[in-house]
């Protein structure tokens, strides 16, 4: 089964915030590399989202490590992979 990827407003805003942070600290090339990594992981999630570990059993939230500093938090709802947030791994754990 192939899943559709759906971004929540929170996911969109955290994605933009990370891109702004990368642009300020590094350069546009680093941002492009980050976007490329995200695209690859989104494709993998469409094909087999169950390979990523559950981090919250009750809410069925899964985590995909994109980079040592960034993860994608998502849930599976019917035929959709709902991207909940992009998480800076240097923050306090969310769960």
PyMOL Python script that loads the backbone (N, CA, C, O; Angstrom):
from pymol import cmd

cmd.read_pdbstr("""\
ATOM      1  N   UNK A   1       0.843  -1.187   0.000  1.00  0.00           N
ATOM      2  CA  UNK A   1       0.000   0.000   0.000  1.00  0.00           C
ATOM      3  C   UNK A   1       0.883   1.244   0.000  1.00  0.00           C
ATOM      4  O   UNK A   1       1.874   1.321   0.726  1.00  0.00           O
ATOM      5  N   UNK A   2       0.515   2.191  -0.807  1.00  0.00           N
ATOM      6  CA  UNK A   2       1.243   3.462  -0.846  1.00  0.00           C
ATOM      7  C   UNK A   2       0.434   4.505  -0.091  1.00  0.00           C
ATOM      8  O   UNK A   2      -0.779   4.616  -0.273  1.00  0.00           O
ATOM      9  N   UNK A   3       1.110   5.263   0.751  1.00  0.00           N
ATOM     10  CA  UNK A   3       0.467   6.269   1.584  1.00  0.00           C
ATOM     11  C   UNK A   3       0.653   7.661   0.991  1.00  0.00           C
ATOM     12  O   UNK A   3       1.635   7.930   0.299  1.00  0.00           O
ATOM     13  N   UNK A   4      -0.294   8.531   1.271  1.00  0.00           N
ATOM     14  CA  UNK A   4      -0.185   9.947   0.908  1.00  0.00           C
ATOM     15  C   UNK A   4       0.457  10.687   2.078  1.00  0.00           C
ATOM     16  O   UNK A   4       0.217  10.346   3.236  1.00  0.00           O
ATOM     17  N   UNK A   5       1.263  11.686   1.784  1.00  0.00           N
ATOM     18  CA  UNK A   5       1.885  12.495   2.838  1.00  0.00           C
ATOM     19  C   UNK A   5       1.073  13.768   3.010  1.00  0.00           C
ATOM     20  O   UNK A   5       0.802  14.489   2.049  1.00  0.00           O
ATOM     21  N   UNK A   6       0.688  14.029   4.261  1.00  0.00           N
ATOM     22  CA  UNK A   6      -0.091  15.220   4.597  1.00  0.00           C
ATOM     23  C   UNK A   6       0.658  15.978   5.693  1.00  0.00           C
ATOM     24  O   UNK A   6       1.033  15.397   6.712  1.00  0.00           O
ATOM     25  N   UNK A   7       0.872  17.275   5.480  1.00  0.00           N
ATOM     26  CA  UNK A   7       1.550  18.121   6.465  1.00  0.00           C
ATOM     27  C   UNK A   7       0.513  18.845   7.321  1.00  0.00           C
ATOM     28  O   UNK A   7      -0.457  19.397   6.801  1.00  0.00           O
ATOM     29  N   UNK A   8       0.726  18.839   8.628  1.00  0.00           N
ATOM     30  CA  UNK A   8      -0.095  19.651   9.516  1.00  0.00           C
ATOM     31  C   UNK A   8       0.471  21.078   9.492  1.00  0.00           C
ATOM     32  O   UNK A   8       1.610  21.280   9.072  1.00  0.00           O
ATOM     33  N   UNK A   9      -0.307  22.056   9.936  1.00  0.00           N
ATOM     34  CA  UNK A   9       0.238  23.422  10.029  1.00  0.00           C
ATOM     35  C   UNK A   9       1.489  23.484  10.909  1.00  0.00           C
ATOM     36  O   UNK A   9       2.416  24.240  10.618  1.00  0.00           O
ATOM     37  N   UNK A  10       1.515  22.700  11.973  1.00  0.00           N
ATOM     38  CA  UNK A  10       2.686  22.663  12.849  1.00  0.00           C
ATOM     39  C   UNK A  10       3.908  22.135  12.097  1.00  0.00           C
ATOM     40  O   UNK A  10       5.014  22.650  12.267  1.00  0.00           O
ATOM     41  N   UNK A  11       3.712  21.129  11.282  1.00  0.00           N
ATOM     42  CA  UNK A  11       4.819  20.570  10.498  1.00  0.00           C
ATOM     43  C   UNK A  11       5.357  21.608   9.518  1.00  0.00           C
ATOM     44  O   UNK A  11       6.569  21.758   9.360  1.00  0.00           O
ATOM     45  N   UNK A  12       4.455  22.312   8.870  1.00  0.00           N
ATOM     46  CA  UNK A  12       4.886  23.347   7.923  1.00  0.00           C
ATOM     47  C   UNK A  12       5.685  24.443   8.620  1.00  0.00           C
ATOM     48  O   UNK A  12       6.720  24.881   8.119  1.00  0.00           O
ATOM     49  N   UNK A  13       5.197  24.881   9.778  1.00  0.00           N
ATOM     50  CA  UNK A  13       5.904  25.966  10.471  1.00  0.00           C
ATOM     51  C   UNK A  13       7.243  25.513  11.045  1.00  0.00           C
ATOM     52  O   UNK A  13       8.209  26.274  11.006  1.00  0.00           O
ATOM     53  N   UNK A  14       7.325  24.290  11.579  1.00  0.00           N
ATOM     54  CA  UNK A  14       8.605  23.824  12.122  1.00  0.00           C
ATOM     55  C   UNK A  14       9.607  23.547  11.002  1.00  0.00           C
ATOM     56  O   UNK A  14      10.809  23.736  11.188  1.00  0.00           O
ATOM     57  N   UNK A  15       9.119  23.097   9.832  1.00  0.00           N
ATOM     58  CA  UNK A  15       9.994  22.889   8.680  1.00  0.00           C
ATOM     59  C   UNK A  15      10.602  24.221   8.238  1.00  0.00           C
ATOM     60  O   UNK A  15      11.806  24.310   7.996  1.00  0.00           O
ATOM     61  N   UNK A  16       9.767  25.249   8.134  1.00  0.00           N
ATOM     62  CA  UNK A  16      10.253  26.578   7.752  1.00  0.00           C
ATOM     63  C   UNK A  16      11.216  27.138   8.793  1.00  0.00           C
ATOM     64  O   UNK A  16      12.220  27.756   8.438  1.00  0.00           O
ATOM     65  N   UNK A  17      10.922  26.928  10.070  1.00  0.00           N
ATOM     66  CA  UNK A  17      11.795  27.432  11.134  1.00  0.00           C
ATOM     67  C   UNK A  17      13.185  26.803  11.060  1.00  0.00           C
ATOM     68  O   UNK A  17      14.192  27.481  11.260  1.00  0.00           O
ATOM     69  N   UNK A  18      13.232  25.500  10.771  1.00  0.00           N
ATOM     70  CA  UNK A  18      14.528  24.827  10.652  1.00  0.00           C
ATOM     71  C   UNK A  18      15.284  25.360   9.442  1.00  0.00           C
ATOM     72  O   UNK A  18      16.492  25.582   9.519  1.00  0.00           O
ATOM     73  N   UNK A  19      14.592  25.566   8.329  1.00  0.00           N
ATOM     74  CA  UNK A  19      15.256  26.101   7.135  1.00  0.00           C
ATOM     75  C   UNK A  19      15.812  27.506   7.396  1.00  0.00           C
ATOM     76  O   UNK A  19      16.907  27.834   6.940  1.00  0.00           O
ATOM     77  N   UNK A  20      15.066  28.327   8.120  1.00  0.00           N
ATOM     78  CA  UNK A  20      15.545  29.678   8.454  1.00  0.00           C
ATOM     79  C   UNK A  20      16.775  29.594   9.344  1.00  0.00           C
ATOM     80  O   UNK A  20      17.748  30.321   9.146  1.00  0.00           O
ATOM     81  N   UNK A  21      16.721  28.701  10.324  1.00  0.00           N
ATOM     82  CA  UNK A  21      17.856  28.523  11.229  1.00  0.00           C
ATOM     83  C   UNK A  21      19.095  28.070  10.458  1.00  0.00           C
ATOM     84  O   UNK A  21      20.193  28.569  10.705  1.00  0.00           O
ATOM     85  N   UNK A  22      18.930  27.134   9.532  1.00  0.00           N
ATOM     86  CA  UNK A  22      20.061  26.652   8.736  1.00  0.00           C
ATOM     87  C   UNK A  22      20.630  27.758   7.848  1.00  0.00           C
ATOM     88  O   UNK A  22      21.845  27.869   7.684  1.00  0.00           O
ATOM     89  N   UNK A  23      19.754  28.563   7.285  1.00  0.00           N
ATOM     90  CA  UNK A  23      20.200  29.663   6.425  1.00  0.00           C
ATOM     91  C   UNK A  23      21.012  30.688   7.215  1.00  0.00           C
ATOM     92  O   UNK A  23      22.033  31.185   6.740  1.00  0.00           O
ATOM     93  N   UNK A  24      20.550  30.995   8.418  1.00  0.00           N
ATOM     94  CA  UNK A  24      21.263  31.973   9.253  1.00  0.00           C
ATOM     95  C   UNK A  24      22.621  31.448   9.702  1.00  0.00           C
ATOM     96  O   UNK A  24      23.608  32.183   9.718  1.00  0.00           O
ATOM     97  N   UNK A  25      22.662  30.159  10.070  1.00  0.00           N
ATOM     98  CA  UNK A  25      23.900  29.610  10.621  1.00  0.00           C
ATOM     99  C   UNK A  25      24.867  29.142   9.534  1.00  0.00           C
ATOM    100  O   UNK A  25      26.080  29.273   9.696  1.00  0.00           O
ATOM    101  N   UNK A  26      24.357  28.602   8.439  1.00  0.00           N
ATOM    102  CA  UNK A  26      25.217  28.034   7.404  1.00  0.00           C
ATOM    103  C   UNK A  26      25.035  28.775   6.096  1.00  0.00           C
ATOM    104  O   UNK A  26      25.445  29.928   5.968  1.00  0.00           O
ATOM    105  N   UNK A  27      24.415  28.110   5.113  1.00  0.00           N
ATOM    106  CA  UNK A  27      24.198  28.755   3.818  1.00  0.00           C
ATOM    107  C   UNK A  27      23.084  28.036   3.065  1.00  0.00           C
ATOM    108  O   UNK A  27      22.520  27.059   3.556  1.00  0.00           O
ATOM    109  N   UNK A  28      22.777  28.526   1.878  1.00  0.00           N
ATOM    110  CA  UNK A  28      21.690  27.971   1.084  1.00  0.00           C
ATOM    111  C   UNK A  28      21.971  26.534   0.650  1.00  0.00           C
ATOM    112  O   UNK A  28      21.039  25.746   0.490  1.00  0.00           O
ATOM    113  N   UNK A  29      23.232  26.185   0.458  1.00  0.00           N
ATOM    114  CA  UNK A  29      23.600  24.814   0.087  1.00  0.00           C
ATOM    115  C   UNK A  29      23.209  23.808   1.160  1.00  0.00           C
ATOM    116  O   UNK A  29      22.750  22.710   0.845  1.00  0.00           O
ATOM    117  N   UNK A  30      23.388  24.173   2.415  1.00  0.00           N
ATOM    118  CA  UNK A  30      23.019  23.303   3.533  1.00  0.00           C
ATOM    119  C   UNK A  30      21.498  23.139   3.575  1.00  0.00           C
ATOM    120  O   UNK A  30      20.992  22.054   3.862  1.00  0.00           O
ATOM    121  N   UNK A  31      20.780  24.219   3.288  1.00  0.00           N
ATOM    122  CA  UNK A  31      19.317  24.153   3.255  1.00  0.00           C
ATOM    123  C   UNK A  31      18.863  23.206   2.148  1.00  0.00           C
ATOM    124  O   UNK A  31      17.962  22.394   2.360  1.00  0.00           O
ATOM    125  N   UNK A  32      19.472  23.303   0.981  1.00  0.00           N
ATOM    126  CA  UNK A  32      19.121  22.414  -0.151  1.00  0.00           C
ATOM    127  C   UNK A  32      19.403  20.955   0.203  1.00  0.00           C
ATOM    128  O   UNK A  32      18.612  20.075  -0.134  1.00  0.00           O
ATOM    129  N   UNK A  33      20.520  20.693   0.879  1.00  0.00           N
ATOM    130  CA  UNK A  33      20.842  19.332   1.314  1.00  0.00           C
ATOM    131  C   UNK A  33      19.795  18.819   2.312  1.00  0.00           C
ATOM    132  O   UNK A  33      19.381  17.661   2.245  1.00  0.00           O
ATOM    133  N   UNK A  34      19.376  19.683   3.230  1.00  0.00           N
ATOM    134  CA  UNK A  34      18.344  19.325   4.199  1.00  0.00           C
ATOM    135  C   UNK A  34      17.033  18.985   3.481  1.00  0.00           C
ATOM    136  O   UNK A  34      16.388  17.986   3.800  1.00  0.00           O
ATOM    137  N   UNK A  35      16.647  19.811   2.520  1.00  0.00           N
ATOM    138  CA  UNK A  35      15.414  19.558   1.762  1.00  0.00           C
ATOM    139  C   UNK A  35      15.492  18.245   0.991  1.00  0.00           C
ATOM    140  O   UNK A  35      14.501  17.522   0.884  1.00  0.00           O
ATOM    141  N   UNK A  36      16.670  17.938   0.455  1.00  0.00           N
ATOM    142  CA  UNK A  36      16.857  16.684  -0.268  1.00  0.00           C
ATOM    143  C   UNK A  36      16.704  15.481   0.668  1.00  0.00           C
ATOM    144  O   UNK A  36      16.076  14.484   0.313  1.00  0.00           O
ATOM    145  N   UNK A  37      17.285  15.585   1.865  1.00  0.00           N
ATOM    146  CA  UNK A  37      17.139  14.511   2.859  1.00  0.00           C
ATOM    147  C   UNK A  37      15.670  14.305   3.232  1.00  0.00           C
ATOM    148  O   UNK A  37      15.205  13.172   3.360  1.00  0.00           O
ATOM    149  N   UNK A  38      14.957  15.402   3.404  1.00  0.00           N
ATOM    150  CA  UNK A  38      13.539  15.331   3.745  1.00  0.00           C
ATOM    151  C   UNK A  38      12.770  14.627   2.633  1.00  0.00           C
ATOM    152  O   UNK A  38      11.941  13.758   2.904  1.00  0.00           O
ATOM    153  N   UNK A  39      13.038  14.996   1.390  1.00  0.00           N
ATOM    154  CA  UNK A  39      12.355  14.362   0.253  1.00  0.00           C
ATOM    155  C   UNK A  39      12.564  12.855   0.241  1.00  0.00           C
ATOM    156  O   UNK A  39      11.624  12.095   0.006  1.00  0.00           O
ATOM    157  N   UNK A  40      13.797  12.421   0.494  1.00  0.00           N
ATOM    158  CA  UNK A  40      14.109  10.985   0.509  1.00  0.00           C
ATOM    159  C   UNK A  40      13.330  10.289   1.616  1.00  0.00           C
ATOM    160  O   UNK A  40      12.754   9.225   1.389  1.00  0.00           O
ATOM    161  N   UNK A  41      13.304  10.868   2.796  1.00  0.00           N
ATOM    162  CA  UNK A  41      12.594  10.249   3.915  1.00  0.00           C
ATOM    163  C   UNK A  41      11.077  10.267   3.713  1.00  0.00           C
ATOM    164  O   UNK A  41      10.387   9.341   4.140  1.00  0.00           O
ATOM    165  N   UNK A  42      10.559  11.301   3.071  1.00  0.00           N
ATOM    166  CA  UNK A  42       9.126  11.336   2.784  1.00  0.00           C
ATOM    167  C   UNK A  42       8.762  10.229   1.799  1.00  0.00           C
ATOM    168  O   UNK A  42       7.717   9.595   1.942  1.00  0.00           O
ATOM    169  N   UNK A  43       9.604   9.993   0.811  1.00  0.00           N
ATOM    170  CA  UNK A  43       9.363   8.905  -0.135  1.00  0.00           C
ATOM    171  C   UNK A  43       9.379   7.555   0.584  1.00  0.00           C
ATOM    172  O   UNK A  43       8.514   6.713   0.343  1.00  0.00           O
ATOM    173  N   UNK A  44      10.358   7.348   1.464  1.00  0.00           N
ATOM    174  CA  UNK A  44      10.414   6.096   2.226  1.00  0.00           C
ATOM    175  C   UNK A  44       9.174   5.910   3.090  1.00  0.00           C
ATOM    176  O   UNK A  44       8.655   4.801   3.223  1.00  0.00           O
ATOM    177  N   UNK A  45       8.712   7.000   3.672  1.00  0.00           N
ATOM    178  CA  UNK A  45       7.521   6.926   4.511  1.00  0.00           C
ATOM    179  C   UNK A  45       6.291   6.564   3.697  1.00  0.00           C
ATOM    180  O   UNK A  45       5.408   5.863   4.193  1.00  0.00           O
ATOM    181  N   UNK A  46       6.218   7.028   2.455  1.00  0.00           N
ATOM    182  CA  UNK A  46       5.088   6.691   1.586  1.00  0.00           C
ATOM    183  C   UNK A  46       5.066   5.201   1.286  1.00  0.00           C
ATOM    184  O   UNK A  46       3.997   4.601   1.173  1.00  0.00           O
ATOM    185  N   UNK A  47       6.227   4.612   1.157  1.00  0.00           N
ATOM    186  CA  UNK A  47       6.313   3.205   0.782  1.00  0.00           C
ATOM    187  C   UNK A  47       6.150   2.260   1.965  1.00  0.00           C
ATOM    188  O   UNK A  47       5.481   1.233   1.846  1.00  0.00           O
ATOM    189  N   UNK A  48       6.747   2.589   3.098  1.00  0.00           N
ATOM    190  CA  UNK A  48       6.674   1.693   4.256  1.00  0.00           C
ATOM    191  C   UNK A  48       6.863   2.459   5.565  1.00  0.00           C
ATOM    192  O   UNK A  48       7.952   2.438   6.138  1.00  0.00           O
ATOM    193  N   UNK A  49       5.833   3.124   6.036  1.00  0.00           N
ATOM    194  CA  UNK A  49       5.973   3.933   7.256  1.00  0.00           C
ATOM    195  C   UNK A  49       6.145   3.103   8.523  1.00  0.00           C
ATOM    196  O   UNK A  49       6.570   3.628   9.552  1.00  0.00           O
ATOM    197  N   UNK A  50       5.822   1.820   8.460  1.00  0.00           N
ATOM    198  CA  UNK A  50       5.898   0.978   9.656  1.00  0.00           C
ATOM    199  C   UNK A  50       7.343   0.649  10.068  1.00  0.00           C
ATOM    200  O   UNK A  50       7.569   0.106  11.149  1.00  0.00           O
ATOM    201  N   UNK A  51       8.310   0.976   9.215  1.00  0.00           N
ATOM    202  CA  UNK A  51       9.700   0.668   9.566  1.00  0.00           C
ATOM    203  C   UNK A  51      10.240   1.612  10.639  1.00  0.00           C
ATOM    204  O   UNK A  51      11.270   1.336  11.254  1.00  0.00           O
ATOM    205  N   UNK A  52       9.541   2.724  10.861  1.00  0.00           N
ATOM    206  CA  UNK A  52       9.996   3.704  11.844  1.00  0.00           C
ATOM    207  C   UNK A  52       9.407   3.383  13.215  1.00  0.00           C
ATOM    208  O   UNK A  52       8.246   2.984  13.308  1.00  0.00           O
ATOM    209  N   UNK A  53      10.187   3.549  14.276  1.00  0.00           N
ATOM    210  CA  UNK A  53       9.728   3.151  15.617  1.00  0.00           C
ATOM    211  C   UNK A  53       8.644   4.068  16.185  1.00  0.00           C
ATOM    212  O   UNK A  53       8.617   5.274  15.938  1.00  0.00           O
ATOM    213  N   UNK A  54       7.761   3.448  16.950  1.00  0.00           N
ATOM    214  CA  UNK A  54       6.758   4.200  17.696  1.00  0.00           C
ATOM    215  C   UNK A  54       7.435   4.880  18.879  1.00  0.00           C
ATOM    216  O   UNK A  54       8.222   4.257  19.593  1.00  0.00           O
ATOM    217  N   UNK A  55       7.129   6.162  19.086  1.00  0.00           N
ATOM    218  CA  UNK A  55       7.678   6.847  20.261  1.00  0.00           C
ATOM    219  C   UNK A  55       6.571   7.175  21.258  1.00  0.00           C
ATOM    220  O   UNK A  55       6.841   7.547  22.400  1.00  0.00           O
ATOM    221  N   UNK A  56       5.327   7.035  20.816  1.00  0.00           N
ATOM    222  CA  UNK A  56       4.194   7.229  21.725  1.00  0.00           C
ATOM    223  C   UNK A  56       3.108   6.235  21.314  1.00  0.00           C
ATOM    224  O   UNK A  56       2.432   6.414  20.300  1.00  0.00           O
ATOM    225  N   UNK A  57       2.956   5.188  22.121  1.00  0.00           N
ATOM    226  CA  UNK A  57       2.051   4.097  21.803  1.00  0.00           C
ATOM    227  C   UNK A  57       0.598   4.550  21.684  1.00  0.00           C
ATOM    228  O   UNK A  57      -0.074   4.209  20.711  1.00  0.00           O
ATOM    229  N   UNK A  58       0.109   5.306  22.652  1.00  0.00           N
ATOM    230  CA  UNK A  58      -1.300   5.696  22.679  1.00  0.00           C
ATOM    231  C   UNK A  58      -1.673   6.571  21.479  1.00  0.00           C
ATOM    232  O   UNK A  58      -2.720   6.366  20.865  1.00  0.00           O
ATOM    233  N   UNK A  59      -0.830   7.532  21.148  1.00  0.00           N
ATOM    234  CA  UNK A  59      -1.102   8.433  20.030  1.00  0.00           C
ATOM    235  C   UNK A  59      -0.624   7.880  18.688  1.00  0.00           C
ATOM    236  O   UNK A  59      -0.899   8.464  17.639  1.00  0.00           O
ATOM    237  N   UNK A  60       0.092   6.753  18.723  1.00  0.00           N
ATOM    238  CA  UNK A  60       0.628   6.119  17.515  1.00  0.00           C
ATOM    239  C   UNK A  60       1.549   7.062  16.729  1.00  0.00           C
ATOM    240  O   UNK A  60       1.482   7.131  15.502  1.00  0.00           O
ATOM    241  N   UNK A  61       2.402   7.781  17.454  1.00  0.00           N
ATOM    242  CA  UNK A  61       3.352   8.704  16.831  1.00  0.00           C
ATOM    243  C   UNK A  61       4.654   7.952  16.580  1.00  0.00           C
ATOM    244  O   UNK A  61       5.172   7.261  17.458  1.00  0.00           O
ATOM    245  N   UNK A  62       5.170   8.103  15.366  1.00  0.00           N
ATOM    246  CA  UNK A  62       6.430   7.479  14.977  1.00  0.00           C
ATOM    247  C   UNK A  62       7.478   8.556  14.732  1.00  0.00           C
ATOM    248  O   UNK A  62       7.154   9.719  14.491  1.00  0.00           O
ATOM    249  N   UNK A  63       8.735   8.146  14.799  1.00  0.00           N
ATOM    250  CA  UNK A  63       9.843   9.089  14.634  1.00  0.00           C
ATOM    251  C   UNK A  63      10.782   8.589  13.546  1.00  0.00           C
ATOM    252  O   UNK A  63      11.165   7.420  13.510  1.00  0.00           O
ATOM    253  N   UNK A  64      11.136   9.503  12.671  1.00  0.00           N
ATOM    254  CA  UNK A  64      12.103   9.217  11.613  1.00  0.00           C
ATOM    255  C   UNK A  64      13.295  10.143  11.812  1.00  0.00           C
ATOM    256  O   UNK A  64      13.152  11.365  11.766  1.00  0.00           O
ATOM    257  N   UNK A  65      14.459   9.567  12.031  1.00  0.00           N
ATOM    258  CA  UNK A  65      15.683  10.354  12.197  1.00  0.00           C
ATOM    259  C   UNK A  65      16.199  10.746  10.811  1.00  0.00           C
ATOM    260  O   UNK A  65      16.604   9.887  10.028  1.00  0.00           O
ATOM    261  N   UNK A  66      16.181  12.038  10.517  1.00  0.00           N
ATOM    262  CA  UNK A  66      16.635  12.553   9.232  1.00  0.00           C
ATOM    263  C   UNK A  66      18.116  12.887   9.295  1.00  0.00           C
ATOM    264  O   UNK A  66      18.856  12.702   8.329  1.00  0.00           O
ATOM    265  N   UNK A  67      18.525  13.379  10.442  1.00  0.00           N
ATOM    266  CA  UNK A  67      19.878  13.860  10.687  1.00  0.00           C
ATOM    267  C   UNK A  67      20.068  13.778  12.199  1.00  0.00           C
ATOM    268  O   UNK A  67      19.075  13.805  12.926  1.00  0.00           O
ATOM    269  N   UNK A  68      21.289  13.679  12.703  1.00  0.00           N
ATOM    270  CA  UNK A  68      21.457  13.630  14.158  1.00  0.00           C
ATOM    271  C   UNK A  68      20.772  14.784  14.898  1.00  0.00           C
ATOM    272  O   UNK A  68      20.445  14.659  16.078  1.00  0.00           O
ATOM    273  N   UNK A  69      20.555  15.907  14.200  1.00  0.00           N
ATOM    274  CA  UNK A  69      19.922  17.056  14.847  1.00  0.00           C
ATOM    275  C   UNK A  69      18.438  17.204  14.544  1.00  0.00           C
ATOM    276  O   UNK A  69      17.789  18.082  15.113  1.00  0.00           O
ATOM    277  N   UNK A  70      17.880  16.376  13.668  1.00  0.00           N
ATOM    278  CA  UNK A  70      16.493  16.593  13.248  1.00  0.00           C
ATOM    279  C   UNK A  70      15.754  15.263  13.025  1.00  0.00           C
ATOM    280  O   UNK A  70      16.290  14.320  12.442  1.00  0.00           O
ATOM    281  N   UNK A  71      14.517  15.227  13.505  1.00  0.00           N
ATOM    282  CA  UNK A  71      13.639  14.073  13.286  1.00  0.00           C
ATOM    283  C   UNK A  71      12.305  14.555  12.749  1.00  0.00           C
ATOM    284  O   UNK A  71      11.930  15.716  12.917  1.00  0.00           O
ATOM    285  N   UNK A  72      11.601  13.650  12.105  1.00  0.00           N
ATOM    286  CA  UNK A  72      10.234  13.914  11.663  1.00  0.00           C
ATOM    287  C   UNK A  72       9.323  13.078  12.540  1.00  0.00           C
ATOM    288  O   UNK A  72       9.520  11.871  12.680  1.00  0.00           O
ATOM    289  N   UNK A  73       8.324  13.719  13.131  1.00  0.00           N
ATOM    290  CA  UNK A  73       7.319  13.017  13.925  1.00  0.00           C
ATOM    291  C   UNK A  73       6.074  12.881  13.061  1.00  0.00           C
ATOM    292  O   UNK A  73       5.603  13.860  12.483  1.00  0.00           O
ATOM    293  N   UNK A  74       5.538  11.658  12.973  1.00  0.00           N
ATOM    294  CA  UNK A  74       4.379  11.444  12.113  1.00  0.00           C
ATOM    295  C   UNK A  74       3.480  10.352  12.667  1.00  0.00           C
ATOM    296  O   UNK A  74       3.875   9.572  13.534  1.00  0.00           O
ATOM    297  N   UNK A  75       2.262  10.316  12.144  1.00  0.00           N
ATOM    298  CA  UNK A  75       1.284   9.295  12.510  1.00  0.00           C
ATOM    299  C   UNK A  75       0.648   8.774  11.227  1.00  0.00           C
ATOM    300  O   UNK A  75       0.621   9.462  10.207  1.00  0.00           O
ATOM    301  N   UNK A  76       0.145   7.566  11.295  1.00  0.00           N
ATOM    302  CA  UNK A  76      -0.517   6.963  10.141  1.00  0.00           C
ATOM    303  C   UNK A  76      -2.023   7.005  10.397  1.00  0.00           C
ATOM    304  O   UNK A  76      -2.508   6.465  11.391  1.00  0.00           O
ATOM    305  N   UNK A  77      -2.745   7.645   9.501  1.00  0.00           N
ATOM    306  CA  UNK A  77      -4.199   7.769   9.591  1.00  0.00           C
ATOM    307  C   UNK A  77      -4.792   7.246   8.280  1.00  0.00           C
ATOM    308  O   UNK A  77      -4.717   7.912   7.248  1.00  0.00           O
ATOM    309  N   UNK A  78      -5.372   6.068   8.330  1.00  0.00           N
ATOM    310  CA  UNK A  78      -5.949   5.427   7.142  1.00  0.00           C
ATOM    311  C   UNK A  78      -4.888   5.301   6.058  1.00  0.00           C
ATOM    312  O   UNK A  78      -3.906   4.583   6.248  1.00  0.00           O
ATOM    313  N   UNK A  79      -5.057   5.980   4.926  1.00  0.00           N
ATOM    314  CA  UNK A  79      -4.068   5.869   3.852  1.00  0.00           C
ATOM    315  C   UNK A  79      -3.138   7.085   3.809  1.00  0.00           C
ATOM    316  O   UNK A  79      -2.479   7.332   2.800  1.00  0.00           O
ATOM    317  N   UNK A  80      -3.090   7.839   4.908  1.00  0.00           N
ATOM    318  CA  UNK A  80      -2.235   9.028   4.971  1.00  0.00           C
ATOM    319  C   UNK A  80      -1.130   8.877   6.012  1.00  0.00           C
ATOM    320  O   UNK A  80      -1.330   8.296   7.078  1.00  0.00           O
ATOM    321  N   UNK A  81       0.020   9.405   5.679  1.00  0.00           N
ATOM    322  CA  UNK A  81       1.090   9.596   6.649  1.00  0.00           C
ATOM    323  C   UNK A  81       1.025  11.075   6.997  1.00  0.00           C
ATOM    324  O   UNK A  81       1.335  11.933   6.170  1.00  0.00           O
ATOM    325  N   UNK A  82       0.621  11.364   8.227  1.00  0.00           N
ATOM    326  CA  UNK A  82       0.420  12.743   8.652  1.00  0.00           C
ATOM    327  C   UNK A  82       1.689  13.226   9.351  1.00  0.00           C
ATOM    328  O   UNK A  82       2.032  12.749  10.432  1.00  0.00           O
ATOM    329  N   UNK A  83       2.374  14.166   8.727  1.00  0.00           N
ATOM    330  CA  UNK A  83       3.582  14.740   9.311  1.00  0.00           C
ATOM    331  C   UNK A  83       3.139  15.723  10.382  1.00  0.00           C
ATOM    332  O   UNK A  83       2.502  16.734  10.089  1.00  0.00           O
ATOM    333  N   UNK A  84       3.481  15.417  11.619  1.00  0.00           N
ATOM    334  CA  UNK A  84       3.049  16.233  12.752  1.00  0.00           C
ATOM    335  C   UNK A  84       3.987  17.390  13.025  1.00  0.00           C
ATOM    336  O   UNK A  84       3.552  18.506  13.308  1.00  0.00           O
ATOM    337  N   UNK A  85       5.299  17.109  12.935  1.00  0.00           N
ATOM    338  CA  UNK A  85       6.270  18.135  13.279  1.00  0.00           C
ATOM    339  C   UNK A  85       7.668  17.704  12.853  1.00  0.00           C
ATOM    340  O   UNK A  85       7.962  16.516  12.726  1.00  0.00           O
ATOM    341  N   UNK A  86       8.510  18.690  12.639  1.00  0.00           N
ATOM    342  CA  UNK A  86       9.937  18.455  12.477  1.00  0.00           C
ATOM    343  C   UNK A  86      10.547  18.821  13.820  1.00  0.00           C
ATOM    344  O   UNK A  86      10.293  19.908  14.341  1.00  0.00           O
ATOM    345  N   UNK A  87      11.341  17.934  14.382  1.00  0.00           N
ATOM    346  CA  UNK A  87      11.820  18.085  15.749  1.00  0.00           C
ATOM    347  C   UNK A  87      13.326  18.257  15.781  1.00  0.00           C
ATOM    348  O   UNK A  87      14.068  17.463  15.202  1.00  0.00           O
ATOM    349  N   UNK A  88      13.770  19.301  16.463  1.00  0.00           N
ATOM    350  CA  UNK A  88      15.196  19.511  16.699  1.00  0.00           C
ATOM    351  C   UNK A  88      15.587  18.584  17.853  1.00  0.00           C
ATOM    352  O   UNK A  88      15.147  18.784  18.985  1.00  0.00           O
ATOM    353  N   UNK A  89      16.397  17.591  17.575  1.00  0.00           N
ATOM    354  CA  UNK A  89      16.750  16.580  18.581  1.00  0.00           C
ATOM    355  C   UNK A  89      17.558  17.126  19.755  1.00  0.00           C
ATOM    356  O   UNK A  89      17.756  16.431  20.751  1.00  0.00           O
ATOM    357  N   UNK A  90      18.013  18.339  19.643  1.00  0.00           N
ATOM    358  CA  UNK A  90      18.767  18.939  20.751  1.00  0.00           C
ATOM    359  C   UNK A  90      17.838  19.515  21.811  1.00  0.00           C
ATOM    360  O   UNK A  90      18.299  19.943  22.869  1.00  0.00           O
ATOM    361  N   UNK A  91      16.532  19.531  21.540  1.00  0.00           N
ATOM    362  CA  UNK A  91      15.538  20.019  22.494  1.00  0.00           C
ATOM    363  C   UNK A  91      15.233  18.935  23.521  1.00  0.00           C
ATOM    364  O   UNK A  91      15.669  17.791  23.393  1.00  0.00           O
ATOM    365  N   UNK A  92      14.480  19.319  24.532  1.00  0.00           N
ATOM    366  CA  UNK A  92      13.984  18.334  25.488  1.00  0.00           C
ATOM    367  C   UNK A  92      13.063  17.359  24.744  1.00  0.00           C
ATOM    368  O   UNK A  92      12.359  17.758  23.817  1.00  0.00           O
ATOM    369  N   UNK A  93      13.068  16.098  25.143  1.00  0.00           N
ATOM    370  CA  UNK A  93      12.177  15.135  24.476  1.00  0.00           C
ATOM    371  C   UNK A  93      10.722  15.572  24.566  1.00  0.00           C
ATOM    372  O   UNK A  93      10.281  16.117  25.578  1.00  0.00           O
ATOM    373  N   UNK A  94       9.992  15.322  23.493  1.00  0.00           N
ATOM    374  CA  UNK A  94       8.593  15.734  23.444  1.00  0.00           C
ATOM    375  C   UNK A  94       7.701  14.775  24.230  1.00  0.00           C
ATOM    376  O   UNK A  94       6.693  15.201  24.792  1.00  0.00           O
ATOM    377  N   UNK A  95       8.050  13.501  24.279  1.00  0.00           N
ATOM    378  CA  UNK A  95       7.256  12.506  25.020  1.00  0.00           C
ATOM    379  C   UNK A  95       8.077  11.932  26.128  1.00  0.00           C
ATOM    380  O   UNK A  95       7.598  11.077  26.872  1.00  0.00           O
TER     381      UNK A  95
END
""", "prot")
cmd.dss("prot")
cmd.show_as("cartoon", "prot")
cmd.util.cbc("prot")
cmd.orient("prot")
